[in-house]
Amino acid sequence: MPGHLRTQPIAGPAEQRRRILRLLRAAGLLGPLLLVATTLLAALGLLLLNLLAPGLAWPKWVCLGFLLAGLLAAARTAQRLHTQLLRPLVTLQASVAGVSQGEPGASRMLGNVGVLEDMAQDIAMLNAELTDLYEDMDSRVARQTLHLAQKTASLKILYEVAAEITQADNLDQLLLHFLRVLKEMVNGRAATVRLVPTDGRPRLVGSIGLDDDLIQVQEMTPVDLCLCGTVLCPGEIVCDNDLRYCSRIYGRRMFDSDAVEVVTVPLRHHDELLGAYTIFVERPGVSAREDILALLSTIGQHIGVAIAKYRSDEEARRLSILEERNSLAHELHDSIAQTLASLRLQVRMLTEALADSEVPAQAAADLYRIRNGIDEAHAELRELLASFRAPLDRRGLVPALEELTRRFGQQSGLNCVFQMNCRPFDLVAATELQVLRIVQETLANVRKHARAQTVRVLLTREGHGQYVLLVEDDGIGFSPPAGRGGRPGEHIGLSILEERARRIGASLRIESEAGEGTRVELEFTAADPPRPGCEPPSQRPASGWAA
């Protein structure tokens, strides 16, 4: 705090007279003024005496002497007034004018101010007080301006978060977009984002600033072994300056310098941890910036709400698909299934009726084929109804494929294996259903026509969200037709597979040769196709942060 000025109460008349006398004495003016006054009085007295007694000569000379002494005293008084009062007053006036105009060094220009030294000190203290006030006001204005700029940037980022959450079509694109936003906001060197699926195994969605080797290691590293996963326990923002654990896991240093702070931002909704951002920042980081930490926490909460909403919408779509499948299963059961059951009964009764009679061999063979065809159609319909009524696996596509291949191997007696060369990932319910249906139809074709001994289902990742699902067998194969000619209904299974692939924006390739087996390859993406006219979030500019 600046120093306080000396304050004195207003003096009374007697005190003011005493102060005036002390001021005159200090200025050396009291003696000359008394001499001038005495000389004037003596000169007046002698002048009156000369008027009363004009014949006397000595009063004139004495009066002349007093006049000369008075003139000398007046000159001395004028000189003292100029040096001790007038010139210091002019100097003080200039200093006060400078102080009033806000010149910080105005009081330092004071030189010899004579008896006005106390007043000059008071003016200097006043100037120092005002200077401190000006500097304090400037610093406060600067702090408030910076605070307002940061608040403006925070509001802009939060508005962008809300807008992206409303407009984004795909959760991974949303997370990757804000991965770049958060990295630029804190001037980070690198950043990663992970999701915690419903099975509790965190999944690496994407990263910025890390090389491919580190990314591959992170994909295979259990999340609870590194600093990236420490947030999964407390669920709060974690700032740590030690990268030794990460370097130990990865087998080498992550960066060329260890002066890096790790900031982990949880993505939460209703006390449920749904994921986390991990940002690597050069020291000094953001651990001492409560405003940035509060903003990161708020952004994490908003994105957590978006993740929860996305999963809720996916669950609603999944339930809608289940309801539609159950409805279709009921319709098939009440119509085609009943008709096939009736035909089976009639054919069996016809067979029994003709058993004791002589019928042509050709008619018996035709009847046998009809009965086998109806039985096969009835079995396929029952399998279709069972698959319709079976709920979609909430754990995702990979567990559903594992269960599908296991069940197919048990039912068909074939050696059916499932292999995966990628990490588990999430698909929207509609895409997952179509992929499963394509695999089911392909396996059904293998059982009916391939005469295979071994079937392999292989799921691999090609990069950039592209996946390839391969179903191959060692059966007799076939020659794929060049067109779709022939009898009505021929090759309808291939058309259904292609239609399902087009429905999810995937590509389907079928390779087969007689005696060489068959390969059915489905290439699809894990991301939702963007809506027409909707710019992907990753292409939009990120908001800056006023540091």
LOFI-705783 format. One record per residue (C-alpha): chain; x, z, y; residue number from 0. Coordinates in nm, 4 decimals, padded with zeros to 6 digits, always signed. Each point is the difference from the previous one (the first is absolute). Example, Ala and Ser with C-alpha at 12.3 -4.5 7.8 and 13.67 -1.06 7.14 Angstrom:
REM residues 2
   kette       east         up      north    nr
       A   +01.2300   +00.7800   -00.4500     0
       A   +00.1370   -00.0660   +00.3440     1
//
This chain:
REM residues 547
   kette       east         up      north    nr
       A   +00.0000   +00.0000   +00.0000     0
       A   +00.1296   -00.0702   +00.3537     1
       A   +00.1057   +00.2908   +00.2245     2
       A   -00.2553   +00.1562   +00.2313     3
       A   +00.0348   +00.0029   +00.3784     4
       A   +00.0435   +00.3275   +00.1867     5
       A   -00.3313   +00.1074   +00.1436     6
       A   -00.0347   +00.2464   +00.2919     7
       A   -00.3130   +00.1348   +00.1670     8
       A   -00.0903   -00.1167   +00.3521     9
       A   +00.1686   +00.2386   +00.2482    10
       A   -00.1743   +00.1732   +00.2891    11
       A   +00.0885   -00.0453   +00.3734    12
       A   +00.2582   +00.2806   +00.0025    13
       A   +00.1692   -00.1299   -00.3133    14
       A   -00.0029   -00.3525   +00.1404    15
       A   +00.1738   +00.1237   +00.3174    16
       A   +00.2642   +00.1767   -00.2077    17
       A   +00.0583   -00.3152   -00.2039    18
       A   +00.0362   -00.2028   +00.3194    19
       A   +00.2587   +00.2477   +00.1335    20
       A   +00.1946   -00.0147   -00.3290    21
       A   -00.0150   -00.3807   +00.0097    22
       A   +00.1295   -00.0090   +00.3606    23
       A   +00.2729   +00.2494   -00.0809    24
       A   +00.1084   -00.1979   -00.3063    25
       A   +00.0090   -00.3194   +00.2068    26
       A   +00.2100   +00.1639   +00.2752    27
       A   -00.2728   -00.0643   +00.2568    28
       A   -00.1048   +00.3538   +00.0844    29
       A   +00.2997   +00.0714   +00.2286    30
       A   -00.0128   -00.3280   +00.1944    31
       A   -00.3748   +00.0304   +00.0481    32
       A   +00.0347   +00.3573   +00.1287    33
       A   +00.2812   -00.1148   +00.2318    34
       A   -00.2119   -00.2833   +00.1346    35
       A   -00.2931   +00.2342   +00.0530    36
       A   +00.2215   +00.2624   +00.1716    37
       A   +00.1607   -00.2657   +00.2218    38
       A   -00.3355   -00.1362   +00.1049    39
       A   -00.1312   +00.3460   +00.0819    40
       A   +00.3158   +00.0875   +00.1956    41
       A   -00.0111   -00.3300   +00.1853    42
       A   -00.3643   +00.0581   +00.0933    43
       A   +00.0840   +00.3511   +00.1210    44
       A   +00.2869   -00.1195   +00.2175    45
       A   -00.2132   -00.2825   +00.1302    46
       A   -00.2660   +00.2488   +00.1113    47
       A   +00.2708   +00.2212   +00.1545    48
       A   +00.1350   -00.2974   +00.1941    49
       A   -00.3478   -00.0764   +00.1283    50
       A   -00.0524   +00.3577   +00.1121    51
       A   +00.3502   +00.0320   +00.1552    52
       A   +00.1105   -00.3454   +00.1092    53
       A   +00.3096   +00.1279   +00.1732    54
       A   +00.1773   +00.1129   -00.3148    55
       A   +00.2519   -00.2485   -00.1471    56
       A   +00.0953   +00.1598   -00.3325    57
       A   -00.3389   -00.0419   -00.1699    58
       A   +00.0413   -00.3751   +00.0254    59
       A   +00.3312   +00.0007   -00.1800    60
       A   -00.1223   +00.2415   -00.2608    61
       A   -00.3143   -00.2101   -00.0518    62
       A   +00.2189   -00.3094   -00.0349    63
       A   +00.2090   +00.1767   -00.2634    64
       A   -00.3074   +00.1025   -00.1952    65
       A   -00.1281   -00.3573   +00.0163    66
       A   +00.3273   -00.1318   -00.1404    67
       A   -00.0073   +00.2609   -00.2771    68
       A   -00.3618   -00.0899   -00.0744    69
       A   +00.0883   -00.3683   -00.0226    70
       A   +00.2804   +00.0758   -00.2422    71
       A   -00.2310   +00.2211   -00.2073    72
       A   -00.2683   -00.2715   +00.0014    73
       A   +00.2527   -00.2611   -00.1169    74
       A   +00.1156   +00.2331   -00.2765    75
       A   -00.3608   +00.0654   -00.0967    76
       A   -00.0790   -00.3735   -00.0093    77
       A   +00.3049   -00.0655   -00.2170    78
       A   -00.0963   +00.2769   -00.2438    79
       A   -00.3602   -00.1215   -00.0074    80
       A   +00.1186   -00.3506   -00.0913    81
       A   +00.2377   +00.1079   -00.2752    82
       A   -00.1974   +00.2919   -00.1441    83
       A   -00.3640   -00.1083   +00.0390    84
       A   -00.0651   -00.3570   +00.1129    85
       A   +00.2422   -00.1849   -00.2278    86
       A   -00.0887   +00.2132   -00.3082    87
       A   -00.3683   -00.0568   +00.0778    88
       A   +00.0530   -00.3787   +00.0059    89
       A   +00.1892   +00.0228   -00.3306    90
       A   -00.2728   +00.2137   -00.1539    91
       A   -00.2653   -00.2395   +00.1269    92
       A   +00.1747   -00.2939   -00.1696    93
       A   +00.0361   +00.2009   -00.3212    94
       A   -00.3665   +00.1027   +00.0027    95
       A   -00.0999   -00.3632   +00.0603    96
       A   +00.2114   -00.1079   -00.2975    97
       A   -00.1506   +00.2704   -00.2194    98
       A   -00.3518   -00.0991   +00.1042    99
       A   +00.0781   -00.3632   -00.0981   100
       A   +00.1210   +00.1069   -00.3435   101
       A   +00.3735   -00.0542   +00.0459   102
       A   +00.1585   +00.2274   -00.2631   103
       A   +00.3349   +00.0491   +00.1838   104
       A   -00.1348   +00.0494   +00.3505   105
       A   +00.0906   +00.3704   +00.0196   106
       A   +00.3613   -00.0707   -00.1033   107
       A   +00.0612   -00.1831   +00.3324   108
       A   -00.0218   +00.3289   +00.1930   109
       A   +00.3281   +00.0933   +00.1670   110
       A   +00.0594   +00.2874   +00.2444   111
       A   -00.3441   +00.1225   +00.1002   112
       A   +00.1179   +00.3077   +00.1840   113
       A   -00.2497   +00.2834   +00.0154   114
       A   -00.2586   -00.2093   -00.1874   115
       A   +00.1895   +00.0429   -00.3271   116
       A   -00.2808   +00.2046   -00.1571   117
       A   -00.2511   -00.2686   +00.0911   118
       A   +00.2322   -00.2667   -00.1420   119
       A   +00.0285   +00.1938   -00.3267   120
       A   -00.3783   +00.0262   -00.0206   121
       A   -00.0310   -00.3746   +00.0564   122
       A   +00.2637   -00.0658   -00.2667   123
       A   -00.1862   +00.2216   -00.2460   124
       A   -00.3238   -00.1774   +00.0877   125
       A   +00.1671   -00.3350   -00.0615   126
       A   +00.1356   +00.1206   -00.3354   127
       A   -00.3456   +00.1261   -00.0923   128
       A   -00.1584   -00.3339   +00.0870   129
       A   +00.2731   -00.1913   -00.1849   130
       A   -00.0609   +00.2046   -00.3134   131
       A   -00.3731   -00.0562   +00.0346   132
       A   +00.0513   -00.3751   +00.0410   133
       A   +00.2278   -00.0172   -00.3041   134
       A   -00.2373   +00.2111   -00.2072   135
       A   -00.2907   -00.2169   +00.1077   136
       A   +00.1930   -00.3181   -00.0850   137
       A   +00.0906   +00.1342   -00.3435   138
       A   -00.3588   +00.1041   -00.0627   139
       A   -00.1270   -00.3399   +00.1098   140
       A   +00.2554   -00.1689   -00.2275   141
       A   -00.1023   +00.2198   -00.2934   142
       A   -00.3681   -00.0637   +00.0637   143
       A   +00.0635   -00.3738   +00.0319   144
       A   +00.1893   -00.0011   -00.3302   145
       A   -00.2718   +00.2112   -00.1609   146
       A   -00.2700   -00.2384   +00.1224   147
       A   +00.1992   -00.2998   -00.1233   148
       A   +00.0355   +00.1617   -00.3422   149
       A   -00.3694   +00.0865   -00.0064   150
       A   -00.0839   -00.3583   +00.0929   151
       A   +00.2218   -00.1318   -00.2791   152
       A   -00.1536   +00.2509   -00.2413   153
       A   -00.3527   -00.1058   +00.0913   154
       A   +00.0980   -00.3659   -00.0345   155
       A   +00.1426   +00.0595   -00.3461   156
       A   -00.3027   +00.2058   -00.1069   157
       A   -00.2299   -00.2734   +00.1299   158
       A   +00.1972   -00.2545   -00.1998   159
       A   -00.0278   +00.2236   -00.3067   160
       A   -00.3777   +00.0188   +00.0398   161
       A   -00.0275   -00.3752   +00.0589   162
       A   +00.2164   -00.0877   -00.2998   163
       A   -00.1913   +00.2387   -00.2251   164
       A   -00.3235   -00.1706   +00.1025   165
       A   +00.1267   -00.3579   -00.0368   166
       A   +00.2472   +00.0178   -00.2903   167
       A   -00.1101   -00.1662   -00.3243   168
       A   +00.2735   +00.1350   -00.2233   169
       A   +00.1414   +00.3503   -00.0279   170
       A   +00.3571   -00.1067   -00.0779   171
       A   +00.0088   -00.2305   +00.3035   172
       A   -00.1247   +00.2855   +00.2179   173
       A   +00.2658   +00.2384   -00.1311   174
       A   +00.2787   -00.2567   +00.0433   175
       A   -00.1124   -00.0789   +00.3546   176
       A   +00.0174   +00.3641   +00.1084   177
       A   +00.3252   +00.0417   -00.1888   178
       A   +00.1521   -00.2351   +00.2581   179
       A   -00.1890   +00.1686   +00.2858   180
       A   +00.1246   +00.3495   -00.0881   181
       A   +00.3568   -00.1210   -00.0566   182
       A   +00.0114   -00.1643   +00.3439   183
       A   -00.1715   +00.2970   +00.1628   184
       A   +00.2802   +00.2424   -00.0946   185
       A   +00.2808   -00.2624   -00.0012   186
       A   +00.0562   +00.0542   -00.3709   187
       A   +00.2670   -00.1700   -00.2077   188
       A   -00.2197   -00.0392   -00.3066   189
       A   -00.3404   +00.1053   -00.1282   190
       A   -00.2056   +00.0061   -00.3188   191
       A   -00.3643   +00.0621   -00.0845   192
       A   -00.1402   +00.1341   -00.3259   193
       A   -00.3517   +00.0370   -00.1337   194
       A   -00.1200   +00.2678   -00.2389   195
       A   -00.2534   -00.1680   -00.2327   196
       A   -00.2690   +00.1890   -00.1850   197
       A   +00.2350   +00.0490   -00.2968   198
       A   +00.2365   +00.2012   +00.2241   199
       A   +00.3042   -00.2275   -00.0463   200
       A   +00.1224   -00.1040   +00.3484   201
       A   +00.0449   -00.3740   +00.0473   202
       A   +00.2449   -00.1635   +00.2422   203
       A   -00.2049   -00.2394   +00.2144   204
       A   +00.2804   -00.1376   +00.2182   205
       A   +00.3162   +00.0705   +00.1966   206
       A   +00.1893   -00.1200   +00.3075   207
       A   +00.3756   +00.0217   +00.0505   208
       A   +00.0977   +00.0807   -00.3611   209
       A   +00.1801   -00.2486   -00.2230   210
       A   -00.1492   -00.1310   -00.3228   211
       A   +00.2093   +00.2257   -00.2240   212
       A   -00.1289   +00.3146   +00.1690   213
       A   -00.3562   -00.1299   -00.0148   214
       A   +00.0255   -00.0610   -00.3749   215
       A   +00.1442   +00.3479   -00.0527   216
       A   -00.2783   +00.1526   +00.2101   217
       A   -00.2608   -00.1793   -00.2099   218
       A   +00.1350   +00.1631   -00.3157   219
       A   +00.0966   +00.3413   +00.1459   220
       A   -00.2470   +00.2876   -00.0524   221
       A   -00.1231   +00.0922   +00.3441   222
       A   +00.0545   +00.3740   -00.0435   223
       A   +00.3775   -00.0492   -00.0370   224
       A   +00.0713   -00.1187   +00.3546   225
       A   -00.0773   +00.0965   +00.3575   226
       A   -00.2649   -00.2710   +00.0171   227
       A   -00.2140   +00.2105   -00.2311   228
       A   +00.0462   +00.3439   +00.1558   229
       A   -00.3057   -00.0619   +00.2140   230
       A   -00.2139   -00.0317   -00.3126   231
       A   +00.0076   +00.3766   -00.0446   232
       A   -00.0678   +00.1558   +00.3440   233
       A   -00.1712   -00.3039   +00.1505   234
       A   +00.1538   +00.0489   +00.3453   235
       A   +00.2508   -00.1987   +00.2053   236
       A   +00.3489   +00.0638   -00.1367   237
       A   +00.3201   -00.0579   +00.2010   238
       A   +00.3208   +00.0294   -00.2005   239
       A   +00.3570   -00.0932   +00.0902   240
       A   +00.1446   +00.0003   -00.3499   241
       A   +00.0178   -00.3297   -00.1932   242
       A   +00.2247   +00.1310   -00.2769   243
       A   -00.2865   +00.0179   -00.2485   244
       A   -00.1011   -00.3604   +00.0646   245
       A   +00.3633   -00.1150   -00.0204   246
       A   +00.0431   +00.1894   -00.3279   247
       A   -00.3090   -00.1634   -00.1514   248
       A   +00.0849   -00.3514   +00.1192   249
       A   +00.3657   +00.0304   -00.0970   250
       A   +00.1272   -00.0968   +00.3464   251
       A   -00.0533   +00.0747   +00.3675   252
       A   -00.3202   -00.1320   +00.1468   253
       A   +00.1537   -00.0694   +00.3438   254
       A   +00.3482   -00.0392   +00.1444   255
       A   -00.0418   +00.3358   +00.1764   256
       A   -00.1489   +00.3293   -00.1153   257
       A   -00.1178   +00.0822   +00.3542   258
       A   -00.3533   -00.1000   -00.0965   259
       A   -00.3137   +00.2108   +00.0140   260
       A   -00.2760   -00.0530   -00.2570   261
       A   -00.3527   +00.0290   +00.1409   262
       A   -00.2820   +00.0023   -00.2560   263
       A   -00.3559   -00.0434   +00.1285   264
       A   -00.2801   +00.0890   -00.2447   265
       A   -00.3185   -00.2041   -00.0260   266
       A   -00.2739   +00.2547   -00.0633   267
       A   -00.3766   +00.0181   -00.0165   268
       A   -00.1868   +00.3271   -00.0567   269
       A   +00.3141   +00.1770   -00.1258   270
       A   +00.0619   -00.2790   -00.2513   271
       A   +00.3372   -00.1717   +00.0209   272
       A   -00.0480   -00.3762   -00.0296   273
       A   +00.3487   -00.1241   +00.0918   274
       A   +00.2942   +00.0414   +00.2359   275
       A   +00.2191   -00.1888   +00.2470   276
       A   +00.3735   +00.0705   -00.0106   277
       A   +00.2023   -00.0985   +00.3085   278
       A   +00.3796   +00.0210   +00.0307   279
       A   +00.0995   +00.0750   +00.3624   280
       A   +00.3428   +00.0293   +00.1631   281
       A   +00.0862   +00.3528   +00.1196   282
       A   -00.1126   +00.1532   +00.2199   283
       A   -00.3282   -00.0864   -00.1621   284
       A   -00.3526   +00.1033   +00.0842   285
       A   -00.0033   +00.3498   -00.1489   286
       A   +00.0164   +00.1510   +00.3510   287
       A   -00.2632   -00.2361   +00.1445   288
       A   -00.3277   +00.1815   -00.0553   289
       A   -00.1940   -00.2768   +00.1749   290
       A   +00.1305   -00.2671   -00.2386   291
       A   -00.0557   +00.2230   -00.3025   292
       A   -00.3567   +00.0674   +00.1135   293
       A   -00.0596   -00.3742   +00.0462   294
       A   +00.1449   -00.0780   -00.3432   295
       A   -00.2218   +00.2658   -00.1544   296
       A   -00.3086   -00.1431   +00.1718   297
       A   +00.0848   -00.3528   -00.1126   298
       A   +00.0495   +00.1291   -00.3539   299
       A   -00.3433   +00.1618   +00.0066   300
       A   -00.1645   -00.3212   +00.1251   301
       A   +00.1703   -00.2116   -00.2651   302
       A   -00.0947   +00.2613   -00.2595   303
       A   -00.3633   -00.0457   +00.1015   304
       A   +00.0442   -00.3776   -00.0366   305
       A   +00.1443   +00.0418   -00.3505   306
       A   -00.2861   +00.2291   -00.1000   307
       A   -00.2535   -00.2462   +00.1406   308
       A   +00.1648   -00.2896   -00.1805   309
       A   -00.0094   +00.1870   -00.3301   310
       A   -00.3589   +00.1035   +00.0599   311
       A   -00.0963   -00.3624   +00.0648   312
       A   +00.1843   -00.1076   -00.3139   313
       A   -00.1832   +00.2625   -00.2016   314
       A   -00.3308   -00.1180   +00.1456   315
       A   +00.0828   -00.3600   -00.0949   316
       A   +00.1033   +00.1144   -00.3457   317
       A   -00.3294   +00.1831   -00.0475   318
       A   -00.1887   -00.3041   +00.1272   319
       A   +00.1763   -00.2197   -00.2553   320
       A   -00.0757   +00.2509   -00.2749   321
       A   -00.3651   +00.0054   +00.0980   322
       A   -00.0135   -00.3800   -00.0005   323
       A   +00.1715   -00.0145   -00.3396   324
       A   -00.2392   +00.2547   -00.1469   325
       A   -00.2955   -00.1929   +00.1373   326
       A   +00.1324   -00.3229   -00.1514   327
       A   +00.0632   +00.1772   -00.3304   328
       A   -00.3604   +00.1215   -00.0077   329
       A   -00.1257   -00.3515   +00.0742   330
       A   +00.2121   -00.1489   -00.2781   331
       A   -00.1069   +00.2705   -00.2425   332
       A   -00.3679   -00.0474   +00.0753   333
       A   +00.0123   -00.3815   -00.0188   334
       A   +00.2774   -00.1804   -00.1866   335
       A   +00.0933   +00.2940   -00.2220   336
       A   -00.3580   +00.0387   -00.1209   337
       A   -00.0284   -00.3742   -00.0606   338
       A   +00.3219   -00.0084   -00.2030   339
       A   -00.1084   +00.3031   -00.1998   340
       A   -00.3287   -00.1720   -00.0788   341
       A   +00.1812   -00.3200   -00.1016   342
       A   +00.2321   +00.1983   -00.2280   343
       A   -00.2959   +00.1600   -00.1696   344
       A   -00.1796   -00.3329   -00.0435   345
       A   +00.3110   -00.1710   -00.1384   346
       A   +00.0557   +00.2868   -00.2439   347
       A   -00.3622   -00.0196   -00.1127   348
       A   +00.0316   -00.3776   -00.0352   349
       A   +00.3151   +00.0402   -00.2062   350
       A   -00.1682   +00.2498   -00.2295   351
       A   -00.3055   -00.2247   -00.0324   352
       A   +00.2137   -00.2985   -00.0994   353
       A   +00.2245   +00.1974   -00.2295   354
       A   -00.2179   -00.0519   -00.3098   355
       A   -00.0895   -00.3609   +00.0752   356
       A   +00.2040   -00.3078   -00.0393   357
       A   +00.1157   -00.1308   +00.3355   358
       A   +00.2471   -00.2757   +00.0718   359
       A   +00.3591   +00.1133   +00.0302   360
       A   +00.0268   -00.1482   +00.3480   361
       A   -00.3037   +00.1974   +00.1177   362
       A   +00.1447   +00.3207   -00.1450   363
       A   +00.3308   -00.0648   +00.1760   364
       A   -00.1761   -00.0688   +00.3283   365
       A   -00.2027   +00.3170   -00.0373   366
       A   +00.3182   +00.1950   -00.0693   367
       A   +00.1649   -00.1397   +00.3134   368
       A   -00.3087   +00.0800   +00.2066   369
       A   -00.0014   +00.3562   -00.1290   370
       A   +00.3715   +00.0452   +00.0696   371
       A   -00.0399   -00.1493   +00.3483   372
       A   -00.2865   +00.2346   +00.0831   373
       A   +00.1944   +00.2984   -00.1341   374
       A   +00.3055   -00.0978   +00.2062   375
       A   -00.2108   -00.0496   +00.3130   376
       A   -00.1669   +00.3353   -00.0573   377
       A   +00.3376   +00.1731   -00.0435   378
       A   +00.1379   -00.1612   +00.3154   379
       A   -00.3081   +00.1015   +00.1938   380
       A   +00.0318   +00.3599   -00.1199   381
       A   +00.3655   +00.0007   +00.1047   382
       A   -00.0957   -00.1417   +00.3372   383
       A   -00.2670   +00.2671   +00.0465   384
       A   +00.2486   +00.2689   -00.0978   385
       A   +00.2528   -00.1272   +00.2546   386
       A   -00.2708   -00.0128   +00.2674   387
       A   -00.0987   +00.3592   -00.0654   388
       A   +00.3620   +00.1213   -00.0116   389
       A   +00.0942   +00.1491   +00.3379   390
       A   +00.2908   -00.1417   +00.1978   391
       A   +00.3133   +00.2080   -00.0379   392
       A   +00.0419   +00.1971   +00.3220   393
       A   +00.3718   +00.0314   -00.0635   394
       A   +00.0501   -00.3682   +00.0837   395
       A   +00.0733   -00.3341   -00.1591   396
       A   +00.2999   +00.1016   -00.2095   397
       A   -00.1740   +00.2776   -00.1990   398
       A   -00.2978   -00.2319   -00.0493   399
       A   +00.2266   -00.2740   -00.1416   400
       A   +00.1716   +00.2502   -00.2283   401
       A   -00.3347   +00.1154   -00.1368   402
       A   -00.1265   -00.3579   -00.0339   403
       A   +00.3015   -00.1180   -00.2016   404
       A   -00.0066   +00.3123   -00.2183   405
       A   -00.3690   -00.0463   -00.0804   406
       A   +00.0483   -00.3726   -00.0659   407
       A   +00.2818   +00.0705   -00.2443   408
       A   -00.2124   +00.2504   -00.1896   409
       A   -00.3044   -00.2264   -00.0183   410
       A   +00.1794   -00.3249   -00.0834   411
       A   +00.2777   +00.1339   -00.2203   412
       A   +00.2561   -00.2007   +00.2009   413
       A   +00.3256   +00.1342   +00.1370   414
       A   -00.0964   +00.0241   +00.3688   415
       A   +00.2547   +00.1478   +00.2442   416
       A   -00.0151   +00.0661   +00.3721   417
       A   +00.3154   -00.0121   +00.2150   418
       A   +00.0450   +00.0696   +00.3717   419
       A   +00.3027   -00.0812   +00.2183   420
       A   -00.1281   +00.1555   +00.3221   421
       A   -00.1347   +00.3225   +00.1409   422
       A   -00.3729   +00.0788   -00.0190   423
       A   -00.1963   -00.1321   +00.2964   424
       A   -00.3535   +00.0075   +00.1350   425
       A   -00.2532   -00.2818   +00.0000   426
       A   -00.3426   -00.0194   +00.1519   427
       A   -00.2758   +00.0432   -00.2542   428
       A   -00.1213   -00.3623   +00.0134   429
       A   +00.3492   -00.1440   -00.0571   430
       A   +00.0761   +00.2499   -00.2755   431
       A   -00.3237   -00.0890   -00.1788   432
       A   +00.0715   -00.3746   +00.0082   433
       A   +00.3564   +00.0493   -00.1292   434
       A   -00.1280   +00.2129   -00.2877   435
       A   -00.2686   -00.2564   -00.0822   436
       A   +00.2591   -00.2796   -00.0096   437
       A   +00.2146   +00.2027   -00.2410   438
       A   -00.3038   +00.0865   -00.2132   439
       A   -00.1086   -00.3650   -00.0226   440
       A   +00.3547   -00.1108   -00.0814   441
       A   +00.0345   +00.2598   -00.2765   442
       A   -00.3396   -00.0999   -00.1374   443
       A   +00.1182   -00.3613   -00.0184   444
       A   +00.3141   +00.1150   -00.1816   445
       A   -00.2086   +00.1839   -00.2596   446
       A   -00.2365   -00.2939   -00.0534   447
       A   +00.2296   -00.3001   +00.0028   448
       A   +00.3716   +00.0814   +00.0128   449
       A   +00.0631   +00.1297   -00.3555   450
       A   +00.2794   +00.2032   +00.1572   451
       A   +00.1924   +00.2967   -00.1339   452
       A   +00.1371   +00.1401   +00.3275   453
       A   -00.1412   +00.0093   +00.3521   454
       A   +00.1909   +00.1173   +00.3061   455
       A   -00.1461   +00.0955   +00.3394   456
       A   +00.2742   +00.0133   +00.2679   457
       A   -00.0450   +00.1125   +00.3621   458
       A   +00.2848   -00.0720   +00.2456   459
       A   +00.0493   +00.0008   +00.3753   460
       A   +00.1342   -00.3064   +00.1791   461
       A   +00.0427   +00.1620   +00.3438   462
       A   -00.2014   +00.0195   +00.3237   463
       A   -00.3003   +00.1415   -00.1830   464
       A   -00.0156   -00.2861   -00.2530   465
       A   -00.0572   +00.0873   -00.3667   466
       A   -00.0011   -00.2111   -00.3163   467
       A   -00.2056   +00.0949   -00.3061   468
       A   +00.1007   -00.1873   -00.3161   469
       A   -00.1934   -00.0099   -00.3279   470
       A   +00.1823   -00.1873   -00.2769   471
       A   -00.0415   -00.0299   -00.3768   472
       A   +00.1831   -00.1548   -00.2932   473
       A   -00.3039   -00.1831   -00.1351   474
       A   -00.0673   -00.3621   -00.0841   475
       A   -00.0493   -00.1022   +00.3621   476
       A   -00.2008   -00.2979   +00.1186   477
       A   +00.0269   -00.3075   +00.2165   478
       A   -00.1548   +00.0761   +00.3415   479
       A   -00.2468   -00.2734   +00.0938   480
       A   +00.0839   -00.2206   +00.2953   481
       A   -00.3545   +00.0241   +00.1303   482
       A   -00.3221   +00.1762   -00.0691   483
       A   -00.1629   -00.2804   -00.1952   484
       A   -00.1667   +00.0337   -00.3346   485
       A   -00.3136   +00.1703   -00.1152   486
       A   -00.1835   +00.2312   +00.2440   487
       A   +00.1360   +00.3520   -00.0292   488
       A   +00.3358   -00.1071   -00.1419   489
       A   +00.2971   +00.1765   +00.1675   490
       A   -00.2421   +00.2172   +00.1986   491
       A   +00.2235   +00.3004   -00.0706   492
       A   +00.2884   -00.1596   +00.1916   493
       A   -00.2325   -00.0813   +00.2887   494
       A   -00.1162   +00.3615   +00.0139   495
       A   +00.3610   +00.1218   +00.0118   496
       A   +00.0838   -00.2376   +00.2839   497
       A   -00.3132   +00.0983   +00.1899   498
       A   +00.0853   +00.3691   -00.0281   499
       A   +00.3533   -00.0706   +00.1256   500
       A   -00.1280   -00.1967   +00.3000   501
       A   -00.2399   +00.2834   +00.0806   502
       A   +00.2903   +00.2379   +00.0726   503
       A   +00.2312   -00.2612   +00.1552   504
       A   +00.2267   -00.0133   -00.3059   505
       A   +00.1553   -00.2920   -00.1857   506
       A   -00.0412   -00.0532   -00.3748   507
       A   +00.2346   -00.2068   -00.2199   508
       A   -00.0531   -00.0707   -00.3696   509
       A   +00.2904   -00.1318   -00.2086   510
       A   -00.0437   -00.0851   -00.3663   511
       A   +00.1171   -00.2426   -00.2656   512
       A   -00.1166   -00.0437   -00.3533   513
       A   +00.1910   +00.2442   -00.2205   514
       A   +00.1815   +00.1615   +00.2966   515
       A   -00.2466   +00.2662   +00.1078   516
       A   -00.1707   +00.0387   +00.3375   517
       A   +00.1016   +00.1491   +00.3370   518
       A   -00.2605   +00.0968   +00.2597   519
       A   +00.1617   +00.0961   +00.3313   520
       A   -00.1976   +00.1557   +00.2857   521
       A   +00.1714   +00.0371   +00.3389   522
       A   -00.1784   +00.2216   +00.2519   523
       A   +00.0716   +00.2213   +00.2996   524
       A   -00.0650   +00.3704   +00.0383   525
       A   -00.1078   -00.0423   +00.3653   526
       A   -00.3491   -00.0894   +00.1108   527
       A   -00.0349   -00.3489   +00.1473   528
       A   -00.0307   +00.0341   +00.3823   529
       A   -00.3258   -00.0784   +00.1667   530
       A   -00.0190   -00.3370   +00.1801   531
       A   +00.1348   +00.0273   +00.3532   532
       A   +00.1398   +00.3481   -00.0590   533
       A   +00.3667   +00.0407   +00.0869   534
       A   +00.1954   +00.2038   -00.2550   535
       A   +00.0879   +00.3428   +00.1427   536
       A   +00.3697   -00.0486   -00.0725   537
       A   +00.0149   -00.2823   +00.2576   538
       A   -00.1347   +00.2011   +00.2909   539
       A   +00.2387   +00.1542   +00.2540   540
       A   +00.0671   +00.3705   -00.0158   541
       A   -00.0497   +00.2344   +00.2906   542
       A   +00.3076   +00.1525   +00.1596   543
       A   +00.0730   +00.3656   +00.0713   544
       A   +00.1265   +00.1364   +00.3294   545
       A   +00.2934   +00.2151   -00.1028   546
//
